[in-house]
């Protein structure tokens, strides 16, 4: 009988996988990507504060980071989608022409 028990103890045991799958997601952050000097930021901030006091404050797209612009675009209320798309296409074409190296040579 002891022989059988010793034989059973020596048998290879099946491997048990005990690892858990761990997954993570990247955090969504608003990216500050604009190159602005501290003087420019301070000047613009003071101008905006003054305009807000006068009741004339408004959104400045050119001062916003890419993340802030995306959030503002997501929240924008659009009545006529066809006209809105045409305006966006014209803006994109104008920016592409302004940034194209050939247009700067003229």
Residue pairs with C-beta under 8 A, 6 or more apart in sequence:
29 67
30 65
30 67
30 68
30 71
31 65
31 66
31 67
32 65
32 67
33 65
33 66
34 63
34 64
34 65
36 63
44 60
44 63
48 57
48 60
51 57
51 58
59 72
61 69
61 72
64 72
78 84
97 103
